[in-house]
Structures are given as structure tokens and as C-alpha cells.
Amino acid sequence: MNKNSNKFIASMVISAMLLSSNIGNIIPHKAYANSMSRIGGLNRYETSKNIALAGFQGGSEYVIITTGTDFADALCAAPLSAVYNAPILVTNKDSLSKETREAMQALGAKKVIILGGIGAVSKNVENQ
């Protein structure tokens, strides 16, 4: 047998072992079983607003704003969000979304961190 055949057989054996194991039967801890809920909205902007309002019920001095058209900046904002204890809100490139403005007002935000270049979040959004 050649190397490729050996690799194929090994991958099949590993796949069979994983499928026959209990890996698919993972049950959440009892403490979390009844506390799960889904947060959503009509669009990504409303979803980020609803997440921020649910997660920061006491408000937040800081908010982080990033583009709502690509996930990379928002994903990279997670550590910064932890440092400033700030929600991540997404917006349109050229204008602050209505939902983001509403979330900022409801949270009582005083300081805004815009994450991403002007190609992602324009100067117009910064000015608004």
C-alpha cells in the first residue's frame, strides 16, 4: 500500500471511532439547562442592539462600533470589549444605523471606540 492509502485508512478508522463514541451525546451542565435563550432581531443591527441591551442591563460607559457588513472587525473587538466592559455594536459603513444609535442612547454610552478603518466605518459615522 502507498502512503495515500494508509492515510485514507487511518482517517476512516478515526472517523468511525468518533462516530461510535459518545461525542454527540454531550449534555449541558444542569445549571445551564434551563437558562438558555436565543437573542435575535430583524437584521444584524437589531440583533447587536438586542444583545447589547440584554448583556449590559445596567448600561455601559463605553461602546465599540464596527462594520456590520463583515465579521472580522467585530470578531477582533471581543478582547477590547472585555477590557472596557463594552458591548460591540455593528453599523452601516456610511451612516450610523438607527438600531446602533438607539442602543447607544439606551446604554447611556459616553465614550465610543470605532474599530476598523474608514473603509469599514466612514468619517460620516464618526461624526454622527
N, CA, C and O atoms as a GROMACS GRO file, in nm:
protein
  512
    1MET      N    1   0.083  -0.118   0.000
    1MET     CA    2   0.000   0.000   0.000
    1MET      C    3   0.088   0.124   0.000
    1MET      O    4   0.197   0.125   0.057
    2ASN      N    5   0.038   0.227  -0.064
    2ASN     CA    6   0.115   0.352  -0.066
    2ASN      C    7   0.075   0.441   0.050
    2ASN      O    8  -0.016   0.408   0.126
    3LYS      N    9   0.145   0.555   0.065
    3LYS     CA   10   0.122   0.645   0.178
    3LYS      C   11  -0.019   0.703   0.177
    3LYS      O   12  -0.081   0.720   0.282
    4ASN      N   13  -0.069   0.735   0.058
    4ASN     CA   14  -0.204   0.792   0.050
    4ASN      C   15  -0.310   0.692   0.096
    4ASN      O   16  -0.407   0.731   0.160
    5SER      N   17  -0.292   0.564   0.063
    5SER     CA   18  -0.386   0.461   0.107
    5SER      C   19  -0.383   0.448   0.258
    5SER      O   20  -0.488   0.435   0.322
    6ASN      N   21  -0.264   0.451   0.316
    6ASN     CA   22  -0.250   0.442   0.462
    6ASN      C   23  -0.319   0.560   0.532
    6ASN      O   24  -0.386   0.543   0.633
    7LYS      N   25  -0.302   0.681   0.476
    7LYS     CA   26  -0.364   0.800   0.534
    7LYS      C   27  -0.516   0.789   0.525
    7LYS      O   28  -0.587   0.824   0.620
    8PHE      N   29  -0.566   0.739   0.412
    8PHE     CA   30  -0.710   0.726   0.394
    8PHE      C   31  -0.766   0.625   0.494
    8PHE      O   32  -0.869   0.652   0.556
    9ILE      N   33  -0.702   0.513   0.509
    9ILE     CA   34  -0.749   0.410   0.602
    9ILE      C   35  -0.746   0.463   0.744
    9ILE      O   36  -0.840   0.440   0.821
   10ALA      N   37  -0.638   0.534   0.780
   10ALA     CA   38  -0.627   0.589   0.915
   10ALA      C   39  -0.738   0.691   0.941
   10ALA      O   40  -0.797   0.692   1.049
   11SER      N   41  -0.767   0.775   0.844
   11SER     CA   42  -0.874   0.875   0.862
   11SER      C   43  -1.010   0.808   0.875
   11SER      O   44  -1.095   0.854   0.951
   12MET      N   45  -1.032   0.700   0.802
   12MET     CA   46  -1.159   0.628   0.812
   12MET      C   47  -1.174   0.562   0.949
   12MET      O   48  -1.283   0.564   1.007
   13VAL      N   49  -1.066   0.505   1.000
   13VAL     CA   50  -1.070   0.441   1.132
   13VAL      C   51  -1.100   0.546   1.240
   13VAL      O   52  -1.183   0.523   1.328
   14ILE      N   53  -1.032   0.661   1.233
   14ILE     CA   54  -1.054   0.766   1.331
   14ILE      C   55  -1.198   0.818   1.322
   14ILE      O   56  -1.262   0.839   1.424
   15SER      N   57  -1.248   0.838   1.200
   15SER     CA   58  -1.386   0.883   1.182
   15SER      C   59  -1.485   0.784   1.242
   15SER      O   60  -1.580   0.825   1.308
   16ALA      N   61  -1.463   0.656   1.221
   16ALA     CA   62  -1.552   0.553   1.275
   16ALA      C   63  -1.549   0.554   1.427
   16ALA      O   64  -1.652   0.538   1.492
   17MET      N   65  -1.431   0.574   1.484
   17MET     CA   66  -1.419   0.579   1.630
   17MET      C   67  -1.495   0.698   1.686
   17MET      O   68  -1.565   0.686   1.786
   18LEU      N   69  -1.482   0.814   1.621
   18LEU     CA   70  -1.551   0.934   1.669
   18LEU      C   71  -1.702   0.920   1.657
   18LEU      O   72  -1.775   0.959   1.747
   19LEU      N   73  -1.747   0.863   1.546
   19LEU     CA   74  -1.890   0.846   1.527
   19LEU      C   75  -1.951   0.746   1.625
   19LEU      O   76  -2.067   0.760   1.663
   20SER      N   77  -1.873   0.646   1.665
   20SER     CA   78  -1.926   0.546   1.756
   20SER      C   79  -1.911   0.586   1.903
   20SER      O   80  -1.966   0.520   1.991
   21SER      N   81  -1.837   0.692   1.928
   21SER     CA   82  -1.818   0.736   2.067
   21SER      C   83  -1.938   0.819   2.112
   21SER      O   84  -2.033   0.839   2.036
   22ASN      N   85  -1.934   0.865   2.232
   22ASN     CA   86  -2.042   0.946   2.288
   22ASN      C   87  -2.023   1.094   2.262
   22ASN      O   88  -2.086   1.176   2.329
   23ILE      N   89  -1.941   1.131   2.168
   23ILE     CA   90  -1.913   1.272   2.144
   23ILE      C   91  -2.038   1.349   2.105
   23ILE      O   92  -2.045   1.469   2.132
   24GLY      N   93  -2.134   1.287   2.045
   24GLY     CA   94  -2.258   1.355   2.006
   24GLY      C   95  -2.359   1.364   2.118
   24GLY      O   96  -2.462   1.429   2.103
   25ASN      N   97  -2.330   1.300   2.231
   25ASN     CA   98  -2.425   1.296   2.342
   25ASN      C   99  -2.384   1.389   2.456
   25ASN      O  100  -2.414   1.361   2.573
   26ILE      N  101  -2.319   1.497   2.424
   26ILE     CA  102  -2.277   1.591   2.526
   26ILE      C  103  -2.399   1.666   2.576
   26ILE      O  104  -2.476   1.723   2.497
   27ILE      N  105  -2.417   1.666   2.706
   27ILE     CA  106  -2.533   1.730   2.768
   27ILE      C  107  -2.483   1.850   2.848
   27ILE      O  108  -2.386   1.837   2.923
   28PRO      N  109  -2.546   1.967   2.832
   28PRO     CA  110  -2.501   2.082   2.910
   28PRO      C  111  -2.518   2.059   3.059
   28PRO      O  112  -2.604   1.982   3.102
   29HIS      N  113  -2.436   2.125   3.137
   29HIS     CA  114  -2.443   2.117   3.282
   29HIS      C  115  -2.584   2.154   3.328
   29HIS      O  116  -2.649   2.240   3.267
   30LYS      N  117  -2.632   2.090   3.433
   30LYS     CA  118  -2.768   2.113   3.483
   30LYS      C  119  -2.796   2.261   3.511
   30LYS      O  120  -2.907   2.310   3.488
   31ALA      N  121  -2.696   2.332   3.560
   31ALA     CA  122  -2.716   2.473   3.596
   31ALA      C  123  -2.752   2.557   3.475
   31ALA      O  124  -2.817   2.661   3.489
   32TYR      N  125  -2.712   2.513   3.355
   32TYR     CA  126  -2.738   2.591   3.234
   32TYR      C  127  -2.854   2.537   3.152
   32TYR      O  128  -2.898   2.603   3.057
   33ALA      N  129  -2.903   2.420   3.186
   33ALA     CA  130  -3.002   2.353   3.103
   33ALA      C  131  -3.129   2.436   3.083
   33ALA      O  132  -3.186   2.435   2.974
   34ASN      N  133  -3.172   2.507   3.184
   34ASN     CA  134  -3.298   2.582   3.175
   34ASN      C  135  -3.276   2.732   3.156
   34ASN      O  136  -3.373   2.808   3.157
   35SER      N  137  -3.152   2.775   3.138
   35SER     CA  138  -3.127   2.918   3.130
   35SER      C  139  -3.082   2.962   2.990
   35SER      O  140  -3.035   3.075   2.972
   36MET      N  141  -3.097   2.876   2.892
   36MET     CA  142  -3.055   2.912   2.757
   36MET      C  143  -3.166   2.987   2.686
   36MET      O  144  -3.284   2.953   2.698
   37SER      N  145  -3.127   3.089   2.612
   37SER     CA  146  -3.225   3.162   2.532
   37SER      C  147  -3.157   3.212   2.406
   37SER      O  148  -3.034   3.218   2.399
   38ARG      N  149  -3.236   3.249   2.309
   38ARG     CA  150  -3.184   3.300   2.183
   38ARG      C  151  -3.215   3.449   2.176
   38ARG      O  152  -3.326   3.493   2.206
   39ILE      N  153  -3.113   3.526   2.134
   39ILE     CA  154  -3.131   3.670   2.115
   39ILE      C  155  -3.115   3.698   1.967
   39ILE      O  156  -3.015   3.658   1.907
   40GLY      N  157  -3.211   3.764   1.909
   40GLY     CA  158  -3.204   3.793   1.767
   40GLY      C  159  -3.271   3.925   1.735
   40GLY      O  160  -3.304   4.003   1.824
   41GLY      N  161  -3.290   3.948   1.608
   41GLY     CA  162  -3.356   4.069   1.562
   41GLY      C  163  -3.394   4.055   1.417
   41GLY      O  164  -3.369   3.951   1.355
   42LEU      N  165  -3.452   4.157   1.362
   42LEU     CA  166  -3.493   4.154   1.222
   42LEU      C  167  -3.375   4.160   1.127
   42LEU      O  168  -3.384   4.116   1.012
   43ASN      N  169  -3.262   4.215   1.174
   43ASN     CA  170  -3.140   4.223   1.094
   43ASN      C  171  -3.020   4.222   1.188
   43ASN      O  172  -3.038   4.219   1.310
   44ARG      N  173  -2.901   4.225   1.134
   44ARG     CA  174  -2.780   4.218   1.217
   44ARG      C  175  -2.766   4.337   1.310
   44ARG      O  176  -2.708   4.324   1.418
   45TYR      N  177  -2.818   4.452   1.270
   45TYR     CA  178  -2.807   4.573   1.351
   45TYR      C  179  -2.899   4.564   1.472
   45TYR      O  180  -2.861   4.601   1.584
   46GLU      N  181  -3.020   4.516   1.450
   46GLU     CA  182  -3.112   4.497   1.562
   46GLU      C  183  -3.064   4.385   1.654
   46GLU      O  184  -3.080   4.393   1.776
   47THR      N  185  -3.004   4.282   1.596
   47THR     CA  186  -2.951   4.173   1.678
   47THR      C  187  -2.840   4.224   1.769
   47THR      O  188  -2.838   4.191   1.888
   48SER      N  189  -2.747   4.306   1.716
   48SER     CA  190  -2.638   4.358   1.801
   48SER      C  191  -2.695   4.450   1.909
   48SER      O  192  -2.646   4.451   2.022
   49LYS      N  193  -2.798   4.527   1.875
   49LYS     CA  194  -2.864   4.613   1.974
   49LYS      C  195  -2.924   4.528   2.085
   49LYS      O  196  -2.903   4.556   2.203
   50ASN      N  197  -2.998   4.424   2.048
   50ASN     CA  198  -3.064   4.339   2.147
   50ASN      C  199  -2.965   4.265   2.235
   50ASN      O  200  -2.989   4.248   2.355
   51ILE      N  201  -2.855   4.222   2.178
   51ILE     CA  202  -2.750   4.155   2.257
   51ILE      C  203  -2.690   4.253   2.357
   51ILE      O  204  -2.671   4.220   2.474
   52ALA      N  205  -2.661   4.375   2.310
   52ALA     CA  206  -2.602   4.476   2.398
   52ALA      C  207  -2.696   4.510   2.513
   52ALA      O  208  -2.652   4.519   2.628
   53LEU      N  209  -2.823   4.528   2.483
   53LEU     CA  210  -2.919   4.565   2.588
   53LEU      C  211  -2.941   4.450   2.687
   53LEU      O  212  -2.961   4.474   2.806
   54ALA      N  213  -2.936   4.327   2.638
   54ALA     CA  214  -2.953   4.212   2.728
   54ALA      C  215  -2.828   4.190   2.814
   54ALA      O  216  -2.839   4.154   2.931
   55GLY      N  217  -2.712   4.213   2.757
   55GLY     CA  218  -2.588   4.187   2.829
   55GLY      C  219  -2.541   4.300   2.918
   55GLY      O  220  -2.459   4.279   3.007
   56PHE      N  221  -2.592   4.420   2.894
   56PHE     CA  222  -2.548   4.537   2.970
   56PHE      C  223  -2.671   4.611   3.024
   56PHE      O  224  -2.693   4.728   2.993
   57GLN      N  225  -2.750   4.540   3.104
   57GLN     CA  226  -2.875   4.596   3.153
   57GLN      C  227  -2.855   4.718   3.242
   57GLN      O  228  -2.945   4.801   3.254
   58GLY      N  229  -2.738   4.730   3.303
   58GLY     CA  230  -2.709   4.847   3.386
   58GLY      C  231  -2.648   4.961   3.307
   58GLY      O  232  -2.609   5.062   3.365
   59GLY      N  233  -2.640   4.945   3.176
   59GLY     CA  234  -2.578   5.046   3.091
   59GLY      C  235  -2.430   5.022   3.072
   59GLY      O  236  -2.374   4.926   3.127
   60SER      N  237  -2.367   5.107   2.996
   60SER     CA  238  -2.224   5.095   2.969
   60SER      C  239  -2.168   5.231   2.931
   60SER      O  240  -2.222   5.300   2.845
   61GLU      N  241  -2.058   5.268   2.996
   61GLU     CA  242  -1.994   5.395   2.964
   61GLU      C  243  -1.934   5.391   2.823
   61GLU      O  244  -1.936   5.491   2.752
   62TYR      N  245  -1.881   5.275   2.785
   62TYR     CA  246  -1.817   5.258   2.654
   62TYR      C  247  -1.904   5.172   2.563
   62TYR      O  248  -1.977   5.086   2.610
   63VAL      N  249  -1.895   5.197   2.435
   63VAL     CA  250  -1.945   5.105   2.332
   63VAL      C  251  -1.839   5.095   2.224
   63VAL      O  252  -1.762   5.188   2.201
   64ILE      N  253  -1.837   4.982   2.158
   64ILE     CA  254  -1.746   4.960   2.046
   64ILE      C  255  -1.833   4.949   1.922
   64ILE      O  256  -1.928   4.871   1.918
   65ILE      N  257  -1.799   5.027   1.821
   65ILE     CA  258  -1.874   5.024   1.696
   65ILE      C  259  -1.783   4.970   1.586
   65ILE      O  260  -1.667   5.010   1.574
   66THR      N  261  -1.837   4.881   1.509
   66THR     CA  262  -1.764   4.824   1.396
   66THR      C  263  -1.861   4.799   1.281
   66THR      O  264  -1.983   4.813   1.296
   67THR      N  265  -1.806   4.763   1.168
   67THR     CA  266  -1.890   4.742   1.050
   67THR      C  267  -1.984   4.622   1.068
   67THR      O  268  -1.949   4.522   1.132
   68GLY      N  269  -2.100   4.634   1.011
   68GLY     CA  270  -2.195   4.524   1.013
   68GLY      C  271  -2.193   4.442   0.885
   68GLY      O  272  -2.272   4.349   0.869
   69THR      N  273  -2.103   4.477   0.793
   69THR     CA  274  -2.101   4.407   0.664
   69THR      C  275  -1.994   4.300   0.656
   69THR      O  276  -1.989   4.226   0.558
   70ASP      N  277  -1.908   4.291   0.756
   70ASP     CA  278  -1.803   4.189   0.758
   70ASP      C  279  -1.777   4.153   0.904
   70ASP      O  280  -1.782   4.240   0.991
   71PHE      N  281  -1.750   4.028   0.931
   71PHE     CA  282  -1.740   3.983   1.069
   71PHE      C  283  -1.602   4.001   1.132
   71PHE      O  284  -1.591   3.998   1.254
   72ALA      N  285  -1.498   4.021   1.054
   72ALA     CA  286  -1.362   4.019   1.108
   72ALA      C  287  -1.338   4.126   1.214
   72ALA      O  288  -1.282   4.097   1.320
   73ASP      N  289  -1.378   4.249   1.187
   73ASP     CA  290  -1.355   4.356   1.284
   73ASP      C  291  -1.433   4.331   1.413
   73ASP      O  292  -1.380   4.350   1.522
   74ALA      N  293  -1.557   4.288   1.401
   74ALA     CA  294  -1.638   4.260   1.519
   74ALA      C  295  -1.579   4.144   1.600
   74ALA      O  296  -1.580   4.147   1.723
   75LEU      N  297  -1.528   4.045   1.532
   75LEU     CA  298  -1.466   3.932   1.599
   75LEU      C  299  -1.341   3.977   1.674
   75LEU      O  300  -1.318   3.936   1.788
   76CYS      N  301  -1.261   4.061   1.611
   76CYS     CA  302  -1.139   4.112   1.674
   76CYS      C  303  -1.170   4.206   1.790
   76CYS      O  304  -1.083   4.232   1.873
   77ALA      N  305  -1.292   4.259   1.796
   77ALA     CA  306  -1.330   4.351   1.902
   77ALA      C  307  -1.355   4.280   2.035
   77ALA      O  308  -1.363   4.346   2.139
   78ALA      N  309  -1.368   4.151   2.034
   78ALA     CA  310  -1.404   4.077   2.156
   78ALA      C  311  -1.307   4.102   2.272
   78ALA      O  312  -1.354   4.130   2.383
   79PRO      N  313  -1.175   4.093   2.253
   79PRO     CA  314  -1.086   4.121   2.368
   79PRO      C  315  -1.098   4.266   2.417
   79PRO      O  316  -1.094   4.291   2.538
   80LEU      N  317  -1.114   4.360   2.326
   80LEU     CA  318  -1.131   4.500   2.364
   80LEU      C  319  -1.261   4.519   2.441
   80LEU      O  320  -1.266   4.597   2.536
   81SER      N  321  -1.362   4.448   2.402
   81SER     CA  322  -1.490   4.451   2.472
   81SER      C  323  -1.474   4.406   2.617
   81SER      O  324  -1.535   4.462   2.708
   82ALA      N  325  -1.392   4.305   2.637
   82ALA     CA  326  -1.367   4.255   2.773
   82ALA      C  327  -1.290   4.358   2.856
   82ALA      O  328  -1.320   4.379   2.974
   83VAL      N  329  -1.191   4.422   2.795
   83VAL     CA  330  -1.109   4.520   2.867
   83VAL      C  331  -1.194   4.639   2.913
   83VAL      O  332  -1.180   4.684   3.026
   84TYR      N  333  -1.280   4.689   2.825
   84TYR     CA  334  -1.361   4.807   2.857
   84TYR      C  335  -1.501   4.774   2.908
   84TYR      O  336  -1.580   4.864   2.936
   85ASN      N  337  -1.530   4.645   2.921
   85ASN     CA  338  -1.663   4.601   2.961
   85ASN      C  339  -1.769   4.673   2.876
   85ASN      O  340  -1.863   4.733   2.927
   86ALA      N  341  -1.749   4.663   2.746
   86ALA     CA  342  -1.830   4.737   2.650
   86ALA      C  343  -1.894   4.644   2.548
   86ALA      O  344  -1.832   4.548   2.503
   87PRO      N  345  -2.018   4.672   2.512
   87PRO     CA  346  -2.082   4.593   2.407
   87PRO      C  347  -2.026   4.630   2.270
   87PRO      O  348  -1.974   4.740   2.249
   88ILE      N  349  -2.036   4.535   2.178
   88ILE     CA  350  -1.996   4.557   2.039
   88ILE      C  351  -2.123   4.580   1.959
   88ILE      O  352  -2.213   4.496   1.956
   89LEU      N  353  -2.130   4.695   1.894
   89LEU     CA  354  -2.244   4.728   1.810
   89LEU      C  355  -2.198   4.738   1.666
   89LEU      O  356  -2.088   4.786   1.638
   90VAL      N  357  -2.280   4.692   1.574
   90VAL     CA  358  -2.244   4.699   1.433
   90VAL      C  359  -2.328   4.806   1.364
   90VAL      O  360  -2.441   4.834   1.405
   91THR      N  361  -2.271   4.864   1.260
   91THR     CA  362  -2.340   4.971   1.188
   91THR      C  363  -2.311   4.962   1.039
   91THR      O  364  -2.228   4.883   0.994
   92ASN      N  365  -2.382   5.045   0.965
   92ASN     CA  366  -2.356   5.058   0.821
   92ASN      C  367  -2.223   5.130   0.801
   92ASN      O  368  -2.172   5.195   0.893
   93LYS      N  369  -2.168   5.119   0.684
   93LYS     CA  370  -2.041   5.184   0.653
   93LYS      C  371  -2.054   5.336   0.652
   93LYS      O  372  -1.970   5.406   0.709
   94ASP      N  373  -2.157   5.389   0.588
   94ASP     CA  374  -2.165   5.532   0.562
   94ASP      C  375  -2.259   5.610   0.654
   94ASP      O  376  -2.257   5.734   0.653
   95SER      N  377  -2.340   5.540   0.733
   95SER     CA  378  -2.427   5.612   0.827
   95SER      C  379  -2.453   5.523   0.948
   95SER      O  380  -2.463   5.401   0.938
   96LEU      N  381  -2.464   5.588   1.062
   96LEU     CA  382  -2.491   5.516   1.186
   96LEU      C  383  -2.631   5.456   1.178
   96LEU      O  384  -2.729   5.526   1.154
   97SER      N  385  -2.638   5.326   1.199
   97SER     CA  386  -2.770   5.261   1.189
   97SER      C  387  -2.861   5.309   1.303
   97SER      O  388  -2.814   5.342   1.412
   98LYS      N  389  -2.989   5.312   1.275
   98LYS     CA  390  -3.091   5.354   1.373
   98LYS      C  391  -3.081   5.268   1.499
   98LYS      O  392  -3.090   5.319   1.610
   99GLU      N  393  -3.062   5.139   1.480
   99GLU     CA  394  -3.056   5.046   1.593
   99GLU      C  395  -2.932   5.072   1.680
   99GLU      O  396  -2.939   5.063   1.803
  100THR      N  397  -2.821   5.104   1.616
  100THR     CA  398  -2.699   5.131   1.692
  100THR      C  399  -2.714   5.260   1.772
  100THR      O  400  -2.674   5.266   1.888
  101ARG      N  401  -2.772   5.361   1.711
  101ARG     CA  402  -2.798   5.488   1.781
  101ARG      C  403  -2.890   5.463   1.902
  101ARG      O  404  -2.864   5.514   2.011
  102GLU      N  405  -2.995   5.385   1.882
  102GLU     CA  406  -3.089   5.356   1.991
  102GLU      C  407  -3.019   5.281   2.105
  102GLU      O  408  -3.042   5.310   2.222
  103ALA      N  409  -2.934   5.186   2.070
  103ALA     CA  410  -2.861   5.110   2.172
  103ALA      C  411  -2.768   5.201   2.251
  103ALA      O  412  -2.761   5.192   2.374
  104MET      N  413  -2.696   5.289   2.182
  104MET     CA  414  -2.603   5.380   2.250
  104MET      C  415  -2.679   5.469   2.348
  104MET      O  416  -2.632   5.492   2.460
  105GLN      N  417  -2.794   5.519   2.307
  105GLN     CA  418  -2.874   5.604   2.394
  105GLN      C  419  -2.928   5.526   2.514
  105GLN      O  420  -2.923   5.574   2.627
  106ALA      N  421  -2.980   5.406   2.489
  106ALA     CA  422  -3.036   5.325   2.597
  106ALA      C  423  -2.929   5.284   2.698
  106ALA      O  424  -2.956   5.273   2.817
  107LEU      N  425  -2.807   5.262   2.650
  107LEU     CA  426  -2.697   5.221   2.738
  107LEU      C  427  -2.636   5.339   2.813
  107LEU      O  428  -2.564   5.320   2.911
  108GLY      N  429  -2.665   5.460   2.768
  108GLY     CA  430  -2.607   5.578   2.831
  108GLY      C  431  -2.458   5.592   2.801
  108GLY      O  432  -2.382   5.644   2.884
  109ALA      N  433  -2.415   5.546   2.685
  109ALA     CA  434  -2.272   5.547   2.649
  109ALA      C  435  -2.220   5.690   2.642
  109ALA      O  436  -2.285   5.779   2.588
  110LYS      N  437  -2.101   5.709   2.696
  110LYS     CA  438  -2.035   5.839   2.692
  110LYS      C  439  -1.913   5.838   2.601
  110LYS      O  440  -1.872   5.941   2.549
  111LYS      N  441  -1.856   5.718   2.582
  111LYS     CA  442  -1.733   5.704   2.503
  111LYS      C  443  -1.752   5.596   2.398
  111LYS      O  444  -1.806   5.489   2.426
  112VAL      N  445  -1.706   5.625   2.276
  112VAL     CA  446  -1.724   5.533   2.164
  112VAL      C  447  -1.587   5.497   2.108
  112VAL      O  448  -1.504   5.585   2.082
  113ILE      N  449  -1.565   5.369   2.088
  113ILE     CA  450  -1.445   5.322   2.021
  113ILE      C  451  -1.490   5.269   1.885
  113ILE      O  452  -1.572   5.177   1.878
  114ILE      N  453  -1.435   5.327   1.778
  114ILE     CA  454  -1.467   5.279   1.644
  114ILE      C  455  -1.354   5.187   1.600
  114ILE      O  456  -1.238   5.227   1.598
  115LEU      N  457  -1.388   5.065   1.567
  115LEU     CA  458  -1.289   4.966   1.529
  115LEU      C  459  -1.296   4.942   1.379
  115LEU      O  460  -1.400   4.903   1.326
  116GLY      N  461  -1.187   4.966   1.312
  116GLY     CA  462  -1.180   4.948   1.168
  116GLY      C  463  -1.147   5.081   1.101
  116GLY      O  464  -1.169   5.188   1.158
  117GLY      N  465  -1.094   5.072   0.982
  117GLY     CA  466  -1.058   5.192   0.908
  117GLY      C  467  -1.179   5.260   0.846
  117GLY      O  468  -1.291   5.212   0.859
  118ILE      N  469  -1.155   5.373   0.779
  118ILE     CA  470  -1.265   5.448   0.719
  118ILE      C  471  -1.328   5.373   0.602
  118ILE      O  472  -1.437   5.409   0.556
  119GLY      N  473  -1.260   5.271   0.552
  119GLY     CA  474  -1.320   5.186   0.451
  119GLY      C  475  -1.427   5.094   0.508
  119GLY      O  476  -1.511   5.043   0.434
  120ALA      N  477  -1.423   5.073   0.639
  120ALA     CA  478  -1.521   4.988   0.706
  120ALA      C  479  -1.628   5.072   0.775
  120ALA      O  480  -1.747   5.043   0.766
  121VAL      N  481  -1.584   5.178   0.844
  121VAL     CA  482  -1.675   5.270   0.915
  121VAL      C  483  -1.630   5.410   0.878
  121VAL      O  484  -1.522   5.453   0.919
  122SER      N  485  -1.710   5.481   0.803
  122SER     CA  486  -1.670   5.609   0.745
  122SER      C  487  -1.658   5.722   0.847
  122SER      O  488  -1.702   5.708   0.962
  123LYS      N  489  -1.598   5.832   0.804
  123LYS     CA  490  -1.590   5.953   0.885
  123LYS      C  491  -1.729   6.005   0.917
  123LYS      O  492  -1.751   6.062   1.024
  124ASN      N  493  -1.823   5.987   0.825
  124ASN     CA  494  -1.960   6.030   0.848
  124ASN      C  495  -2.017   5.962   0.973
  124ASN      O  496  -2.084   6.027   1.053
  125VAL      N  497  -1.992   5.833   0.990
  125VAL     CA  498  -2.038   5.761   1.109
  125VAL      C  499  -1.970   5.819   1.232
  125VAL      O  500  -2.034   5.842   1.334
  126GLU      N  501  -1.841   5.844   1.222
  126GLU     CA  502  -1.766   5.902   1.333
  126GLU      C  503  -1.827   6.037   1.373
  126GLU      O  504  -1.843   6.065   1.491
  127ASN      N  505  -1.860   6.119   1.276
  127ASN     CA  506  -1.918   6.250   1.305
  127ASN      C  507  -2.056   6.239   1.368
  127ASN      O  508  -2.093   6.320   1.453
  128GLN      N  509  -2.132   6.140   1.326
  128GLN     CA  510  -2.267   6.122   1.383
  128GLN      C  511  -2.260   6.080   1.528
  128GLN      O  512  -2.363   6.061   1.592
   0.00000   0.00000   0.00000
